[in-house]
Amino acid sequence: MSEVKARLMGAITVMDEDAARRLWSMIERMYSAPDWDAIEEEAPDEADLEMIRQIREDPDCAVLASNEEVQALLG
């Protein structure tokens, strides 16, 4: 995974709900597709849950990018 993608994952992990909704709105505008609503949501598996637990417990993962940094990257 690239450094930019890793930073985005970290930023998304620590975002509050309002910031996540604003980011999702930007993604929808930039990458919308006719069948976007057809994408099924998948529940996290054990590996996903373990990764999330490790991120939450790692003090170095507290804030990887601010909302402003993410917005600047996304344009």
Secondary structure per residue as TSV (DSSP state, phi and psi in degrees):
chain	resnum	aa	ss	phi	psi
A	1	M	-	360.0	138.6
A	2	S	-	-71.4	162.6
A	3	E	H	-61.9	-40.0
A	4	V	H	-63.6	-45.1
A	5	K	H	-64.6	-39.5
A	6	A	H	-63.4	-41.0
A	7	R	H	-65.6	-38.7
A	8	L	H	-62.9	-44.0
A	9	M	H	-59.8	-43.5
A	10	G	H	-64.0	-42.3
A	11	A	H	-63.9	-42.7
A	12	I	H	-63.7	-38.5
A	13	T	H	-60.4	-36.7
A	14	V	H	-100.4	0.5
A	15	M	-	-67.0	146.8
A	16	D	-	-79.0	170.4
A	17	E	H	-61.5	-39.4
A	18	D	H	-64.1	-45.0
A	19	A	H	-64.1	-39.1
A	20	A	H	-64.1	-39.8
A	21	R	H	-66.1	-39.6
A	22	R	H	-64.5	-42.0
A	23	L	H	-63.2	-43.5
A	24	W	H	-61.6	-39.3
A	25	S	H	-61.6	-42.0
A	26	M	H	-63.3	-42.0
A	27	I	H	-63.9	-43.2
A	28	E	H	-60.6	-42.6
A	29	R	H	-65.3	-39.7
A	30	M	H	-79.6	-33.9
A	31	Y	H	-127.1	29.7
A	32	S	-	-66.3	147.7
A	33	A	-	-137.0	153.9
A	34	P	T	-58.1	-31.3
A	35	D	T	-105.9	24.9
A	36	W	G	-56.0	-39.2
A	37	D	G	-71.9	-12.3
A	38	A	G	-80.9	-8.2
A	39	I	-	-71.8	124.1
A	40	E	-	-81.8	141.2
A	41	E	-	-82.1	136.7
A	42	E	-	-115.0	134.1
A	43	A	-	-69.7	145.7
A	44	P	-	-66.7	142.4
A	45	D	-	-91.5	-176.4
A	46	E	H	-60.5	-38.5
A	47	A	H	-64.3	-41.7
A	48	D	H	-62.7	-46.6
A	49	L	H	-62.8	-38.7
A	50	E	H	-65.8	-42.2
A	51	M	H	-62.5	-43.6
A	52	I	H	-62.8	-42.8
A	53	R	H	-59.7	-45.7
A	54	Q	H	-63.4	-39.8
A	55	I	H	-63.7	-44.3
A	56	R	H	-65.4	-31.1
A	57	E	H	-88.4	-12.9
A	58	D	-	-89.5	113.4
A	59	P	G	-61.5	-24.4
A	60	D	G	-72.5	-13.8
A	61	C	G	-100.2	9.6
A	62	A	S	-58.5	-51.0
A	63	V	-	-143.1	113.0
A	64	L	S	-96.9	-29.5
A	65	A	S	-154.2	139.2
A	66	S	-	-77.4	166.9
A	67	N	H	-58.2	-38.6
A	68	E	H	-64.6	-41.2
A	69	E	H	-64.2	-41.3
A	70	V	H	-64.8	-45.6
A	71	Q	H	-62.1	-38.6
A	72	A	H	-63.9	-39.2
A	73	L	H	-67.2	-35.5
A	74	L	H	-85.7	-11.9
A	75	G	-	91.2	360.0
